[in-house]
């Protein structure tokens, strides 16, 4: 998947969902997608899916173009299943802990450690 936004300028992020982890929020109905983008940047990320997002996802995935793309490339999912361990190792088994820790630091009003050392 490729991601672009106006804020990125000419940079286009390459995202590979095979390397991402999905986990549920133990305290609620939300689901997290946790991963790392390594090309052309080195960013860890966390996307929170809420129950309100489900109608939009259903609308998006029921689109003819998405259905056609899925059916045409279903064999790639089977190949992925045979290589699943390789993707988990490459993503890093500790990615969830790293992203959760960084998220809590940023969202609880603390600055990144590199900024604290300069002060």
Order of alpha helices (4+ residues) and beta strands (2+ residues): beta-beta-beta-beta-beta-alpha-alpha-alpha-alpha-alpha-alpha
